[in-house]
Structures are given as C-alpha cells and as structure tokens.
C-alpha cells in the first residue's frame, strides 16, 4: 500500500498550528494497533515495526480476541491492553487514545493489525503533524499502486463518502475511511 501523507494531511488538517509549536522539542509518538483475532498478522506487523527502528512506542489493543492474539503479545513482551469484552474497532481505538492521553503522548498513529497498512509509511504520515502543518493526517490505500482489494459494495460506499467529504471540505480526499492516521494531541 502506498500513501502520500503530505497531500492527505494538507487536505485533512483541521487546524493550522504555528511552526513554533512543532519546534518545542521531541514529541512522544504512540502507535495504536487495535486487534481482534489477529494472532497470525499481528506478529508480522510488529516485526516490521521493530525492524524499521522508528523508536515510537507501540500499543496493541487486544479487543477480546478468542484466538492466540493475547498469547502472541504476552510472549513478545509487547505493550498491550487486553479488553475483557469485544468493544469493536471504534471502542478499541478509543481505548488506545485514552491510554495515549493518560500517558502523555503528543501524537498517535493509528494503524490496523491485519497488514493492510505499511509501517514504513509512518514517517511520511506523521511529518505534517510533527511539523505543525496539520492536526490530522490520513494515509490512503488507494494512491499509487493499489494492492488493497475492496469488495464492490464497500468500494461504492467509500466512493460515495469520499465524494461527500471532498465536496464539503473543498479538497480531494482519496480514502476517508482509512484506519491509517496520525493525530495531534
């Protein structure tokens, strides 16, 4: 999956921040990965993140998985949060955001645990947020060479939502439903 965070970030910024805000020193970044029954994929995602050496903290929010996700995370000594009941994707993401706020992180990168987002794109995704250019940056599964297959009905829904969002913000958005995002505190 390729993405151009800078373009998406410019089109998705909710508030401009002075460049001085970004120059105030190193900012703490947390990568939040919601996971439900991802015992096979989560290992691949975490291995790739570790191999990149970004130095960002990673939190996996295990959304009451019934497979071996918890055992995989515990076996790796991975920072994780294990929810006792399935809250769904949104609930797991919210739990990760609350963790980030409680632990003083400045920026959160949200990405899925099913290998549909390229961890190597994190620096490009967070750059506009760290620089103060944007508060929110969206990754896109649909820019560049598209390798992500979307079922036809879902593709139509994404296209409709993309057109509605682009119309109202008067700027193009390619993937408004992307789970690959960087968000400022």
C-alpha positions in Angstrom: 0.0 0.0 0.0 1.3 3.4 -0.9 0.2 6.7 0.5 1.1 10.3 0.3 0.7 11.6 3.8 1.6 15.2 3.0 -1.2 15.5 0.4 -3.7 13.8 2.6 -2.5 15.8 5.6 -3.0 19.1 3.8 -6.4 18.1 2.8 -7.3 16.8 6.2 -5.9 19.4 8.5 -8.5 20.7 11.0 -6.4 23.5 12.5 -3.2 25.2 11.4 -0.6 25.3 14.1 2.3 27.7 14.2 5.6 26.2 13.2 7.0 27.1 16.6 4.7 24.6 18.2 6.5 21.8 16.3 9.9 23.2 17.3 9.4 22.9 21.0 11.4 19.6 21.2 10.9 15.9 20.7 7.4 14.7 20.7 6.2 11.4 22.1 4.6 9.2 19.5 2.4 6.2 20.2 1.4 3.7 17.5 -2.0 2.3 18.4 -3.0 -1.0 16.8 -6.5 -2.4 17.5 -6.5 -6.1 17.1 -9.3 -8.7 17.1 -8.3 -12.3 16.3 -5.1 -11.3 14.6 -2.7 -13.8 16.1 -1.1 -14.5 12.7 -1.0 -11.0 11.3 0.0 -9.1 14.4 3.3 -10.8 14.6 4.1 -9.6 11.0 3.1 -6.1 11.7 5.1 -5.9 15.0 8.2 -7.5 13.4 8.0 -4.9 10.6 7.6 -2.0 13.0 10.5 -3.3 15.1 12.7 -3.7 12.0 12.1 -0.1 11.0 13.7 1.4 14.1 11.4 4.4 14.3 11.7 4.4 18.1 8.0 5.0 18.6 6.2 3.2 21.4 3.6 0.7 20.2 0.4 -0.3 22.0 -1.7 -3.2 20.7 -5.3 -3.1 22.0 -6.5 -6.7 22.0 -10.2 -6.4 21.6 -11.2 -9.6 23.5 -9.7 -11.9 20.9 -10.7 -15.6 21.1 -7.6 -16.8 19.2 -4.0 -16.7 20.3 -3.6 -12.9 20.0 -3.1 -12.4 23.7 -0.5 -15.3 23.9 1.4 -13.8 21.0 1.5 -10.3 22.6 2.4 -11.7 26.0 5.1 -13.9 24.5 6.7 -11.0 22.9 6.5 -8.8 26.0 4.5 -6.3 23.8 2.9 -3.3 25.4 -0.7 -4.2 25.2 -4.1 -3.6 26.6 -6.5 -6.6 26.8 -10.2 -5.7 26.7 -12.4 -8.1 28.6 -15.3 -7.8 26.2 -15.4 -7.0 22.5 -15.9 -3.3 22.0 -15.5 -3.3 18.3 -13.0 -1.4 16.2 -14.1 2.1 17.4 -14.1 1.0 21.1 -10.6 -0.5 20.8 -9.3 2.7 19.0 -10.8 4.9 21.7 -9.2 2.8 24.5 -5.8 3.3 22.8 -6.4 7.0 22.5 -7.3 7.2 26.2 -4.1 5.3 27.0 -2.1 7.9 24.9 -3.7 10.8 26.7 -3.2 9.2 30.2 0.5 8.6 29.4 1.4 12.0 27.9 1.8 11.1 24.3 1.8 14.0 21.9 1.0 12.2 18.6 -0.9 9.0 18.0 -0.5 6.9 14.9 -3.5 4.6 14.3 -3.0 1.5 12.1 -4.7 -1.8 11.7 -3.2 -5.1 12.8 -4.1 -7.0 9.7 -1.2 -5.9 7.4 -3.2 -3.5 5.3 -1.1 -0.5 6.3 2.6 -0.1 5.5 4.5 0.7 8.7 7.3 2.1 6.5 5.0 4.9 5.7 4.7 6.2 9.3 7.5 8.8 8.9 5.7 10.4 5.9 2.3 10.1 7.7 3.4 11.9 10.9 5.7 14.5 9.3 2.9 17.1 8.8 1.6 16.5 12.3 5.0 16.8 13.9 5.9 19.9 11.8 2.7 21.7 12.9 1.3 21.7 9.4 -1.7 19.6 10.3 -3.5 18.1 13.3 -4.7 15.1 11.4 -3.1 13.2 8.5 -4.8 10.4 6.7 -3.0 7.5 4.9 -4.6 6.2 1.8 -4.9 2.6 0.5 -5.8 4.0 -3.0 -2.9 6.2 -4.0 -0.1 4.9 -6.1 0.0 1.2 -6.9 -3.2 -0.2 -5.4 -2.7 -3.6 -3.8 -5.6 -3.5 -1.4 -8.7 -5.3 -2.7 -12.0 -3.9 -1.7 -15.3 -5.7 -2.2 -17.5 -3.9 -4.8 -20.3 -2.8 -2.4 -17.8 -1.4 0.1 -15.9 0.3 -2.7 -19.1 2.1 -3.8 -19.7 3.2 -0.2 -16.2 4.5 0.1 -16.5 6.4 -3.2 -19.8 8.0 -2.0 -18.3 9.0 1.3 -15.1 10.3 -0.5 -17.2 12.5 -2.7 -19.3 13.8 0.1 -16.3 14.6 2.3 -14.4 16.1 -0.6 -17.3 18.3 -1.5 -17.8 19.7 2.0 -14.1 20.4 2.7 -13.5 21.6 -0.9 -10.4 19.4 -1.2 -9.8 15.9 -2.5 -9.7 13.0 -0.1 -8.9 9.6 -1.5 -9.6 7.3 1.5 -11.9 8.9 4.1 -12.4 5.5 5.8 -8.7 4.8 6.3 -7.6 3.4 9.6 -4.1 4.7 9.0 -4.0 8.1 10.6 -1.7 10.4 12.6 -3.4 12.7 15.1 -2.1 15.5 17.2 -2.9 15.7 20.9 
